[in-house]
Amino acid sequence: MKYNYSIIVPAYNEADAVGPVLAELRTAFPAAEIIVVNDASTDGTAEAVAKHSVTLLTNVQNFGYGYSLKRGIGEAKGEHIIILDADGSYPVAAIRTLMHEYEKGFDMAVGARQGAFYKGSFLKRVARVCFRIISEFATGRTIPDINSGLRIFRKDVAILFFHTLSSGFSFTTTITLAFMLNAYSVTYIPIEYHKRKGNSKVRYVRDTLRSAQIIVEAIATYNPLKIFLLIAAVVFVAGLAASALALWYPWVALFLFLSVAFSMSMFTFGLVVVSLKNRSVNA
């Protein structure tokens, strides 16, 4: 089987970094379709891109990372999509390794970031672990890196979920969940993550909260029962923990009773939601 690839590079104010990335891509893939989506940059990114033999798309406003990727994917001629950030943080050389794994028949191959530059701050690591626990609980799969920006996937599958995929930095998170929660195969390959050139565009507090919201929305869309199970489990565990105090404070036993009742109610409500969802799909 011959694979037809398109490489999508979203770029926002990456004038210093995008040129070397494109030069390396063109050397490694001389015949590939390379599409750069310039997200209304104000620093000369478009001029830097114009020096290379690639397709340049420019958004009229700064619509976001995910929007740029969706636009590039929609314009791509290839049946298989490679996405890569423009900041130099992902090794172009790792794409060949991902392609080799992807061509074994997976629907998506993802570069799982490794190294000191991936670890980040303490708060960032905590948020990452929390998101990973929730996502793995929802999907029932191991997810080494839920929001890696280097991945290969089938265009036809990605387009199915465009209406649910984030237009912001959480695009990669939502496409991971969309593929996994709909029984598409995803594999991970460890890659070295480099120090990015220039300043990050991520606003950690705002984007962390937004990512949490989007993860919950994605799970509620594709596997709502897991949301209700998670809430029920948290309340039930809290009730059990509080019950240890019942020896000294008898009224705490009421809290345990209420937590069990609430947990059962949430589970039952979740079953009803899933039943209604399945009926709407089969209608």
C-alpha positions as CSV (number, residue, x, y, z in Angstrom):
1,M,0.0,0.0,0.0
2,K,1.3,3.4,-0.9
3,Y,0.8,6.1,1.7
4,N,0.1,9.7,0.6
5,Y,1.1,12.1,3.3
6,S,0.5,15.8,3.9
7,I,2.4,17.7,6.6
8,I,0.6,20.5,8.4
9,V,2.5,23.1,10.3
10,P,0.5,25.7,12.4
11,A,2.5,28.9,13.1
12,Y,1.8,31.9,15.2
13,N,4.6,34.5,15.5
14,E,7.3,31.9,14.8
15,A,9.4,34.0,12.4
16,D,12.7,32.9,14.0
17,A,11.9,29.2,14.2
18,V,9.7,28.2,11.3
19,G,12.4,28.7,8.6
20,P,14.8,26.0,9.9
21,V,11.9,23.6,10.6
22,L,10.7,24.0,7.0
23,A,14.2,23.6,5.5
24,E,14.6,20.4,7.5
25,L,11.2,19.1,6.4
26,R,11.8,19.8,2.8
27,T,15.2,18.1,2.9
28,A,13.7,15.0,4.6
29,F,10.6,14.9,2.5
30,P,11.4,16.6,-0.9
31,A,8.2,15.5,-2.6
32,A,5.8,15.9,0.3
33,E,2.9,18.4,0.5
34,I,3.8,20.8,3.3
35,I,1.1,23.3,4.4
36,V,1.9,26.1,6.8
37,V,-1.1,27.8,8.4
38,N,-0.1,31.2,9.5
39,D,-2.5,32.2,12.3
40,A,-2.5,36.0,11.6
41,S,1.1,36.4,12.8
42,T,2.4,39.9,13.3
43,D,6.2,39.3,13.4
44,G,7.2,38.3,9.8
45,T,6.2,34.6,10.0
46,A,4.6,34.8,6.6
47,E,7.8,36.3,5.0
48,A,9.9,33.5,6.6
49,V,7.6,30.8,5.2
50,A,7.5,32.4,1.7
51,K,11.2,31.6,1.3
52,H,10.4,27.9,1.2
53,S,8.6,25.8,-1.4
54,V,5.5,25.1,0.7
55,T,1.9,26.1,0.6
56,L,1.0,29.0,2.9
57,L,-2.4,29.6,4.2
58,T,-3.1,32.8,6.3
59,N,-5.9,33.2,8.8
60,V,-7.5,36.7,8.7
61,Q,-7.6,36.7,12.5
62,N,-5.8,34.8,15.3
63,F,-8.3,31.9,15.5
64,G,-6.1,29.4,17.4
65,Y,-3.9,26.4,17.1
66,G,-6.7,23.9,16.6
67,Y,-8.5,26.0,14.0
68,S,-5.3,26.3,12.0
69,L,-4.8,22.6,12.1
70,K,-8.4,21.9,11.0
71,R,-8.0,24.4,8.2
72,G,-4.8,22.8,7.0
73,I,-6.2,19.3,7.3
74,G,-9.3,20.3,5.3
75,E,-7.0,21.7,2.5
76,A,-4.6,18.8,2.4
77,K,-4.5,16.5,-0.5
78,G,-3.0,13.6,1.3
79,E,-5.0,10.8,2.8
80,H,-2.7,10.7,5.8
81,I,-1.9,13.7,7.9
82,I,1.4,14.6,9.8
83,I,1.2,17.5,12.2
84,L,4.3,19.3,13.5
85,D,4.7,22.5,15.5
86,A,6.7,25.4,14.0
87,D,8.8,26.1,17.1
88,G,11.5,23.5,16.6
89,S,10.6,21.5,19.7
90,Y,9.8,18.3,17.9
91,P,12.6,16.5,16.0
92,V,11.8,16.2,12.3
93,A,14.0,13.0,12.2
94,A,11.4,11.3,14.4
95,I,8.7,11.5,11.7
96,R,10.3,8.5,9.8
97,T,10.0,6.4,12.9
98,L,6.4,7.4,13.4
99,M,5.6,6.6,9.8
100,H,7.2,3.1,10.1
101,E,5.0,2.4,13.1
102,Y,1.9,4.0,11.6
103,E,2.1,2.0,8.4
104,K,1.7,-1.2,10.4
105,G,-2.0,-0.4,10.3
106,F,-2.6,2.0,13.1
107,D,-5.2,4.9,12.7
108,M,-2.9,7.2,14.7
109,A,0.8,7.3,15.7
110,V,1.9,9.8,18.3
111,G,5.3,11.0,19.4
112,A,5.4,10.6,23.2
113,R,7.7,13.4,24.5
114,Q,10.7,12.6,26.7
115,G,13.5,14.6,28.3
116,A,14.1,17.6,30.6
117,F,12.4,20.2,28.4
118,Y,9.1,18.2,28.5
119,K,8.9,18.0,32.3
120,G,8.1,21.7,32.8
121,S,7.2,23.3,36.1
122,F,5.8,21.4,39.1
123,L,2.2,22.7,38.6
124,K,2.4,21.7,34.9
125,R,3.5,18.2,35.8
126,V,0.6,17.9,38.4
127,A,-2.0,19.0,35.8
128,R,-0.5,16.6,33.3
129,V,-0.8,13.7,35.7
130,C,-4.4,14.6,36.6
131,F,-5.5,14.8,33.0
132,R,-3.7,11.6,32.2
133,I,-5.5,9.7,35.1
134,I,-9.0,11.0,34.0
135,S,-8.3,10.3,30.3
136,E,-7.0,6.8,30.9
137,F,-10.0,6.1,33.2
138,A,-12.4,7.2,30.4
139,T,-10.7,5.4,27.5
140,G,-9.4,2.3,29.3
141,R,-6.1,2.7,27.5
142,T,-2.6,3.9,28.5
143,I,-1.9,7.4,27.3
144,P,1.8,8.3,27.6
145,D,1.3,11.8,26.1
146,I,-2.2,13.1,25.5
147,N,-1.4,16.4,23.9
148,S,1.8,15.8,21.8
149,G,2.0,18.0,18.8
150,L,3.8,15.5,16.6
151,R,1.4,12.8,15.3
152,I,0.2,11.0,12.1
153,F,-3.4,10.1,11.5
154,R,-6.0,9.3,8.9
155,K,-7.6,12.4,7.4
156,D,-11.0,10.7,6.9
157,V,-11.2,9.8,10.5
158,A,-10.1,13.2,11.8
159,I,-12.7,14.9,9.7
160,L,-15.5,12.9,11.3
161,F,-14.8,14.6,14.6
162,F,-14.1,18.2,13.5
163,H,-17.3,19.4,15.2
164,T,-16.0,18.2,18.6
165,L,-12.3,19.0,18.2
166,S,-11.0,22.1,20.0
167,S,-9.9,25.1,18.0
168,G,-7.4,26.0,20.6
169,F,-4.3,24.3,22.1
170,S,-6.5,21.4,23.3
171,F,-6.9,20.1,19.7
172,T,-4.4,17.4,20.3
173,T,-6.1,16.3,23.5
174,T,-9.5,16.1,21.9
175,I,-8.4,14.2,18.9
176,T,-6.7,11.7,21.1
177,L,-9.9,11.1,23.1
178,A,-12.1,11.1,19.9
179,F,-10.0,8.4,18.3
180,M,-9.7,6.3,21.5
181,L,-13.3,6.6,22.6
182,N,-14.5,5.6,19.2
183,A,-12.4,2.4,19.0
184,Y,-9.7,3.6,16.6
185,S,-6.1,2.3,17.1
186,V,-3.5,4.7,18.6
187,T,0.2,3.9,19.2
188,Y,2.9,5.8,20.9
189,I,6.6,6.1,20.1
190,P,9.0,7.9,22.5
191,I,10.7,11.0,21.1
192,E,13.1,13.5,22.4
193,Y,11.5,16.9,23.1
194,H,13.7,19.9,22.4
195,K,13.7,23.4,23.8
196,R,11.4,25.6,21.7
197,K,12.7,28.7,20.0
198,G,11.0,31.9,21.1
199,N,8.3,32.3,23.7
200,S,5.5,29.9,24.4
201,K,2.0,31.1,23.4
202,V,0.4,28.9,26.1
203,R,-1.2,30.7,29.1
204,Y,-0.9,28.0,31.7
205,V,-3.7,28.8,34.1
206,R,-6.3,29.7,31.5
207,D,-5.3,26.9,29.1
208,T,-5.2,24.3,31.9
209,L,-8.7,25.2,33.0
210,R,-9.8,25.1,29.4
211,S,-8.2,21.7,28.8
212,A,-10.0,20.3,31.9
213,Q,-13.3,21.6,30.5
214,I,-12.6,20.1,27.1
215,I,-11.6,16.7,28.4
216,V,-14.8,16.5,30.4
217,E,-16.8,17.6,27.3
218,A,-15.1,15.0,25.1
219,I,-15.8,12.2,27.5
220,A,-19.4,13.4,28.0
221,T,-19.8,13.3,24.2
222,Y,-18.4,9.9,23.5
223,N,-18.6,8.0,26.8
224,P,-20.9,9.8,29.2
225,L,-21.3,6.9,31.6
226,K,-17.6,7.3,32.7
227,I,-18.3,10.9,33.8
228,F,-21.1,9.8,36.1
229,L,-19.0,6.8,37.3
230,L,-16.1,9.2,38.2
231,I,-18.4,11.6,40.1
232,A,-20.0,8.7,41.9
233,A,-16.7,7.1,42.8
234,V,-15.3,10.4,44.2
235,V,-18.4,11.0,46.4
236,F,-18.5,7.4,47.6
237,V,-14.8,7.4,48.6
238,A,-15.3,10.7,50.4
239,G,-18.2,9.1,52.3
240,L,-16.1,6.1,53.3
241,A,-13.3,8.4,54.5
242,A,-15.7,10.4,56.5
243,S,-17.3,7.3,58.0
244,A,-14.2,6.7,60.1
245,L,-15.3,9.7,62.2
246,A,-18.6,8.1,62.9
247,L,-17.2,6.5,66.1
248,W,-16.9,9.9,67.6
249,Y,-19.5,11.8,65.7
250,P,-22.6,9.6,65.0
251,W,-24.1,12.1,62.7
252,V,-21.3,11.5,60.2
253,A,-23.0,8.1,59.4
254,L,-25.7,10.2,57.7
255,F,-23.1,11.6,55.4
256,L,-22.0,8.1,54.4
257,F,-25.6,7.2,53.7
258,L,-26.1,10.3,51.5
259,S,-22.9,9.7,49.6
260,V,-23.9,6.1,48.8
261,A,-27.4,7.3,47.7
262,F,-25.9,10.1,45.6
263,S,-23.4,7.6,44.0
264,M,-26.2,5.2,43.1
265,S,-28.2,8.1,41.7
266,M,-25.4,9.3,39.5
267,F,-24.7,5.8,38.2
268,T,-28.4,5.3,37.4
269,F,-28.6,8.8,35.7
270,G,-25.5,7.9,33.7
271,L,-27.2,4.7,32.4
272,V,-30.3,6.7,31.4
273,V,-28.1,9.2,29.5
274,V,-26.2,6.4,27.7
275,S,-29.6,4.8,26.8
276,L,-30.9,8.1,25.4
277,K,-27.7,8.7,23.5
278,N,-27.8,5.2,21.9
279,R,-31.5,5.7,20.9
280,S,-30.7,9.0,19.2
281,V,-27.8,7.4,17.3
282,N,-30.0,4.4,16.1
283,A,-33.0,6.5,15.3
